[in-house]
Structures are given as C-alpha cells and as structure tokens.
C-alpha cells in the first residue's frame, strides 16, 4: 500500500507545483500592466462642436490601448518588449488640448478621411461634374482637407473592455466632397492583436479612402531615431512621385532599388542614397503596391522590429497599398507624452490605404464609393517578441 501511495503523492506534488507556477505567471503577467501610465481620462473630457469628447482605455491579455473619439485617434498602445516590460510604441500627447490647439502634428494616431493621402491640386471629376477641395498641402489636397476626420468628434460606444465603436456622419459638401457619408469604425483588442476596421455608406458617389495614421517607434515613443528598426514590406512595386509628392501614374518595380524591402532591411541603410525619389521626398514617403484591388480578407503587408526593444509588429490588411513614411518632416517642435521632443525621423508610419490621387488616375484601384455599395476595410496589427 505504501508503495502505491508514494507515486500518488509525488503526482499530487507535481500538479500542485504546476498550478502554483501557472498562478504566479498569471499574477506576474497581470502585475506588469499596473506599472504603465495611460493618459488621464479627465485630461480628454470636454465638449466640442456640441459633442462630448472622452478617452477610452482598452485592454486584452497582451496589450493595452487608449483611444479618444476626438479624431478617432489612437493615443497610446502598450505592448511587451523582449524582457517582458510594457512599452508605449505610439507617439502622441497627454491631453485633448495638445491635440486640438494646432501647435502639434495634427495627424498623430488619427483616423484619416474622407481621403487619406494626396489629391492633385485639390480637384477631381466625377460623373461629369468637377469638385474642388481645400489646398492644405500646397499645391495639393491632403488627408481630407482643413478639417478632416482627424479634427471631428466621433460618436462613441464602448462595447466592452476590448472593443470601441466610433461613428461619424460626414455631410454632403463637407470639405468639398459629395454625398452624405456614414462611417463606422472599430478598435478591437484580442490577445496580442489590435484590429482597426472601417465600414461606410453614401447616398451619392464619392471618393473614400480611410486609414489610421499612427506614428510608431517600437523602442518606445520619445526614445530616439527609428533608423535601426528592421522593416519588411511585401510589395513588388511602388508608385513614384513628382516634386509635389503626387504619383506620376507609373507603377514601378522595386527590384534592385532602394525601395526593395521584400527582405528585411534597416530603415537607414539606404535612406540617404542619392536616389531621385528619396531626394524628392527627403526620404521615404511613398505608396507601396501590394495588389491592384482590395483583398477579401487581411493579408500580410509589413513587418517591423525594434532594434533595442525586440518588439515585432506585423500588419495584415485588406488594402491594396501602404504608405511608408519615415518621419521626414518631424522637426523636434512637438513634445510628447514622455516629455521628449519628437525629432527628425523618430517615428515611422505605415498607412494601409488605396493609392494617392486615385480619383485622377484611371490605372489605379478604384476609390469611388457608389450608393449601392458598402466600403469595408480591415487592418490587423500583431505583436510578438524577438527571441
């Protein structure tokens, strides 16, 4: 009998030890989030344009986020680095005032619309009628105009701890665009993933191109340059631009060029090359072509690894293109959440979208939404740690 009891006792001890170990791991995993400093909700509460502005904290097992309905913008995104320490990888500010007073970069973390990126000379024709938009990036129209979606207050519903629903009605004629455009977007956290999705309907044909404009630094916001980040972009082609950063209409192969990121390379490895396109844009500010039409479900688009943090971010999207911007216009005048200046190339942007100036380029994927159709797009950001 004693011989039988001993193995049973040892099994009991083993199971108990495993349960204690798992409990300690769970407690440790939970406790690391107690140390992070999400922006204060009270610093974002106000009334603008007759609507209430709020800040919402979202959480999942692996990440934490803060989102405000002012501009539908991502304010903070905390993920674990290779040591298990939480790092805020999104540039931004600690209060609504800092976002809205006009002194800071207006697109930090924002929802961009009606049309992300540039439209040449702020003009396009649709169904035989000409439309004129604001020239807010001389001589072109950029990111929806003087008051695009980044500067409006969205209706918000916090559906649960990990899901925020935002909606906005862009009225006919707003910023020069035709049609009443009804937009819904979701921020959803799950495990180590963040999903941003959009859906839109219109009562009149109109150009639509929506995306999020987060400025990322995977070593942590305010931590210095992103030059040594490793980046992969799964694009065989890109769209060259003219001196005003409008695509020429050409779709050019990246092969044997400074735009070939099909294999991982550090951002700074070729950014100072004497290449006409890099000289024109002062670095990377180009649309990379992954497809010529939207995809039915998110597919791999890009991967970036922080050189010091070991944080790896992968993007999957239904969009046919992605704008890679290397922080070329950052000048140190903005002071961020950690009281550090956002200097030249201390962030990068990967903006999943349709191509710039598509309403004026017949060979680019269509961006005109018709009343009988529904605009839909989804981008998923997944996070892991380098081993």
C-alpha positions in Angstrom: 0.0 0.0 0.0 2.8 2.4 0.9 4.5 1.7 -2.5 1.2 2.8 -4.2 0.8 5.9 -2.0 4.3 7.3 -2.8 3.8 7.7 -6.6 0.3 9.2 -6.0 1.8 11.7 -3.5 4.5 12.7 -6.0 2.0 13.2 -8.7 0.0 15.4 -6.3 3.1 17.5 -5.6 3.9 17.9 -9.3 0.4 19.0 -10.1 0.3 21.4 -7.2 3.7 22.9 -8.2 2.5 23.4 -11.8 -0.7 25.1 -10.5 1.4 27.4 -8.3 3.8 28.2 -11.1 0.9 29.0 -13.5 -0.8 31.1 -10.9 2.5 33.0 -10.3 2.9 33.5 -14.1 -0.7 34.8 -14.4 -0.1 37.2 -11.4 3.2 38.4 -12.9 1.6 38.9 -16.3 -1.2 40.9 -14.7 1.1 43.0 -12.5 3.2 44.4 -15.3 0.2 46.4 -16.6 -0.1 48.0 -13.2 3.1 49.9 -13.9 2.0 51.6 -17.2 0.8 55.2 -17.3 -2.1 55.5 -19.6 -3.2 59.1 -20.3 -5.7 60.5 -17.7 -9.3 60.3 -18.8 -10.1 63.7 -17.2 -7.5 65.4 -19.4 -9.5 64.5 -22.5 -13.0 65.3 -21.3 -14.6 68.3 -22.9 -17.3 69.5 -25.2 -16.5 70.3 -28.9 -19.0 71.1 -31.7 -21.8 70.2 -29.3 -20.4 66.7 -28.7 -18.7 65.1 -25.7 -15.0 64.2 -26.1 -13.8 61.3 -24.0 -10.8 59.0 -23.7 -11.3 55.2 -23.6 -9.0 52.6 -22.1 -9.0 49.2 -23.9 -7.3 46.0 -22.8 -6.7 42.4 -23.8 -4.4 39.7 -22.4 -1.4 41.0 -24.3 -1.8 44.8 -24.9 -3.3 48.0 -23.7 -4.6 51.0 -25.6 -6.0 54.5 -25.2 -8.3 55.9 -27.8 -10.1 59.3 -28.0 -13.2 60.0 -30.0 -11.6 63.3 -31.0 -10.4 62.4 -34.4 -10.9 58.7 -33.7 -7.3 58.6 -32.7 -5.0 56.1 -31.1 -3.4 57.9 -28.2 -1.3 55.1 -26.6 -0.5 51.4 -27.4 1.4 49.4 -24.8 3.0 46.1 -25.7 5.6 43.9 -24.0 9.3 44.1 -25.1 11.7 41.2 -25.3 12.2 41.4 -21.5 8.5 41.5 -20.7 8.5 45.2 -19.9 5.5 47.2 -21.3 6.4 49.9 -23.8 4.2 52.6 -25.3 5.0 52.4 -29.1 2.7 55.2 -30.4 3.7 58.9 -30.4 1.1 61.3 -29.0 0.2 63.7 -26.3 -1.2 63.7 -22.8 -4.3 65.9 -23.2 -7.0 66.9 -25.6 -5.7 70.5 -25.7 -2.3 69.3 -27.1 -4.1 67.5 -29.9 -6.6 70.3 -30.8 -4.7 73.6 -30.3 -3.0 73.4 -33.7 0.6 73.7 -32.4 1.3 70.0 -32.8 1.3 67.4 -35.6 -2.5 67.1 -36.3 -2.4 63.5 -37.6 -0.8 61.7 -34.7 -2.8 58.4 -34.3 -5.8 59.9 -36.1 -8.4 58.5 -38.4 -7.8 60.0 -41.9 -10.7 60.8 -44.2 -12.6 61.2 -46.4 -9.4 60.7 -48.4 -6.1 59.5 -47.0 -3.1 60.9 -48.7 -3.0 63.5 -51.5 -5.3 64.5 -54.4 -3.5 66.6 -57.0 -4.4 70.3 -56.9 -7.4 69.5 -54.8 -9.5 68.7 -57.9 -11.3 65.7 -59.4 -14.2 65.0 -61.7 -17.0 62.5 -61.0 -19.9 61.7 -63.3 -19.0 64.7 -65.4 -19.0 67.2 -62.5 -15.9 68.9 -61.2 -15.1 69.2 -57.5 -12.7 71.5 -55.7 -11.2 70.6 -52.4 -9.0 72.6 -49.9 -5.4 73.1 -50.8 -3.8 72.3 -47.4 -0.6 70.8 -48.6 0.4 73.3 -51.3 -0.3 72.8 -54.2 -2.4 69.7 -53.2 -5.2 68.4 -51.0 -4.0 66.2 -48.1 -5.8 63.8 -45.7 -9.3 65.1 -46.2 -8.8 68.9 -46.0 -8.6 71.7 -43.5 -10.9 69.8 -41.1 -10.7 66.2 -42.0 -11.8 63.2 -39.9 -8.8 63.8 -37.6 -10.5 67.0 -36.3 -14.1 65.9 -35.7 -15.8 64.3 -32.7 -17.0 60.8 -33.4 -19.9 59.2 -31.6 -18.5 56.5 -29.3 -19.8 53.3 -27.7 -17.6 51.3 -25.5 -19.0 47.8 -26.3 -16.7 46.0 -23.8 -13.2 46.3 -22.2 -11.6 45.5 -25.6 -13.9 47.0 -28.2 -14.7 50.6 -29.1 -17.2 51.5 -31.8 -16.9 55.0 -33.4 -19.3 56.5 -35.9 -19.5 59.8 -37.9 -21.8 61.3 -40.5 -19.8 63.4 -43.0 -22.4 65.6 -44.6 -22.8 66.3 -48.3 -20.4 69.1 -49.2 -18.1 68.7 -46.2 -14.6 69.8 -47.2 -15.9 69.8 -50.8 -16.8 66.1 -51.0 -20.2 65.0 -52.5 -22.7 62.8 -50.6 -23.6 62.1 -47.1 -21.1 59.5 -45.9 -21.9 57.4 -42.9 -18.8 55.9 -41.4 -18.4 53.3 -38.6 -15.0 52.2 -37.3 -14.0 49.7 -34.6 -10.9 49.4 -32.4 -10.7 45.8 -31.2 -8.1 44.2 -29.0 -7.6 40.5 -28.7 -4.6 38.7 -27.2 -1.6 40.4 -28.7 -3.5 41.9 -31.6 -5.2 45.2 -32.4 -7.8 45.4 -35.3 -8.9 48.6 -36.9 -11.8 48.3 -39.3 -14.0 50.7 -41.2 -17.4 50.5 -42.9 -19.0 53.3 -44.9 -22.2 54.0 -46.9 -23.0 57.0 -49.1 -26.1 58.4 -50.8 -24.1 59.9 -53.7 -20.9 58.7 -55.4 -17.8 60.0 -53.6 -14.1 59.2 -53.2 -13.4 57.3 -50.0 -10.0 56.2 -48.7 -9.8 55.7 -44.9 -6.9 54.7 -42.6 -5.3 55.2 -39.3 -2.2 57.4 -39.1 -0.3 56.1 -36.0 3.3 57.3 -35.7 5.2 54.3 -34.4 8.5 53.8 -32.6 8.9 50.2 -31.5 11.7 51.2 -29.0 9.1 53.4 -27.3 7.8 56.9 -28.0 10.3 59.6 -27.3 13.2 57.0 -27.4 15.1 58.5 -30.4 15.5 57.6 -34.0 13.9 54.7 -35.8 16.8 54.4 -38.2 17.9 51.0 -36.9 14.4 49.4 -37.0 14.2 46.5 -39.3 11.4 46.7 -41.9 9.9 44.3 -44.4 7.2 45.4 -46.9 5.7 42.6 -49.1 5.5 44.8 -52.2 6.9 44.1 -55.7 6.1 47.6 -56.9 5.7 51.2 -55.7 4.3 54.4 -57.2 7.0 57.1 -57.9 6.0 60.7 -57.2 6.7 64.1 -58.7 8.2 67.1 -56.9 4.9 67.7 -55.0 4.6 64.1 -53.9 1.8 63.2 -56.3 2.2 59.8 -58.0 3.2 60.1 -61.6 0.9 57.3 -62.6 3.7 54.8 -63.1 3.8 51.5 -61.2 7.4 50.7 -60.9 9.2 47.5 -59.8 11.2 47.7 -56.5 13.7 45.1 -57.8 17.3 46.3 -57.4 16.3 49.6 -55.9 16.3 51.4 -52.6 12.5 50.6 -52.4 13.0 46.8 -52.2 12.0 45.8 -48.7 10.9 42.3 -49.6 13.7 41.1 -47.4 14.2 42.8 -44.0 16.5 45.9 -44.0 17.2 48.6 -41.6 15.3 51.9 -42.4 18.5 53.9 -42.5 20.5 51.5 -44.7 19.5 53.2 -47.9 17.6 56.3 -46.9 20.5 58.7 -47.6 21.1 57.1 -51.0 21.4 59.6 -54.0 18.1 58.4 -55.4 15.9 60.9 -57.2 12.8 59.6 -55.4 14.4 59.8 -51.9 15.8 63.2 -52.6 12.3 64.4 -53.8 10.6 63.2 -50.6 13.5 63.8 -48.2 13.4 60.1 -47.5 10.6 57.5 -47.7 7.1 58.9 -48.2 5.8 56.6 -50.9 2.9 54.2 -51.6 3.9 50.6 -51.9 1.8 48.4 -54.2 0.7 45.1 -52.8 -2.3 44.5 -55.1 -4.4 46.2 -57.7 -7.7 45.7 -55.8 -8.8 45.2 -52.2 -8.4 41.7 -50.7 -11.3 39.8 -49.3 -9.6 39.2 -46.0 -6.4 40.7 -44.4 -3.2 39.5 -45.9 0.4 40.1 -44.8 1.6 43.6 -45.6 4.6 44.5 -43.5 6.8 43.6 -40.5 8.9 45.9 -38.4 11.3 45.0 -35.5 12.5 47.5 -32.9 16.3 47.2 -32.7 16.5 47.7 -28.9 13.1 46.6 -27.7 12.9 43.4 -29.7 9.2 44.2 -30.3 7.9 42.9 -33.6 4.9 44.4 -35.3 3.2 42.6 -38.2 0.5 44.2 -40.3 -2.2 42.3 -42.3 -4.7 44.3 -44.3 -7.3 44.1 -47.0 -5.9 47.3 -48.5 -4.0 47.2 -51.9 -1.4 49.7 -50.8 0.6 51.0 -47.9 2.2 54.4 -47.5 5.6 54.1 -45.8 6.5 57.4 -44.2 9.9 57.7 -42.4 9.2 60.8 -40.2 11.0 63.1 -42.7 9.0 66.3 -41.6 9.4 65.8 -37.9 11.5 68.7 -36.5 11.5 68.5 -32.7 8.9 71.1 -32.1 6.4 68.6 -30.7 6.9 67.4 -27.1 5.3 64.1 -26.5 3.8 62.0 -23.7 7.2 61.3 -22.1 8.3 64.9 -22.3 10.7 64.1 -25.1 10.9 66.1 -28.3 9.8 64.3 -31.4 12.9 65.0 -33.6 13.6 64.2 -37.3 12.8 60.5 -38.1 12.0 59.5 -34.6 8.9 57.6 -35.9 7.6 55.8 -38.9 4.1 55.4 -40.3 2.7 52.5 -42.3 -0.7 53.7 -43.6 -2.8 50.9 -45.2 -4.8 52.5 -47.9 -5.7 52.8 -51.6 -3.3 54.8 -53.7 -2.8 58.6 -53.6 -4.6 60.6 -56.2 -6.6 57.6 -57.4 -9.6 59.8 -58.5 -7.3 61.3 -61.1 -5.5 58.1 -62.1 -7.6 55.6 -64.2 -5.0 52.8 -63.8 -5.1 52.9 -60.0 -7.5 50.9 -57.9 -11.0 52.5 -57.8 -11.7 54.7 -54.8 -15.2 55.9 -55.8 -17.9 54.5 -53.5 -21.3 54.2 -55.1 -24.7 54.4 -53.1 -25.4 50.8 -53.8 -22.1 49.6 -52.4 -20.5 49.4 -48.9 -16.9 50.4 -48.2 -15.1 47.9 -46.0 -11.5 47.6 -44.9 -9.7 45.8 -42.0 -6.1 46.1 -40.8 -4.7 43.8 -38.0 -1.6 44.7 -36.0 0.0 41.7 -34.3 2.8 41.9 -31.7 5.5 39.5 -30.7 9.0 39.5 -29.2 12.3 38.7 -30.9 14.0 35.6 -29.5 
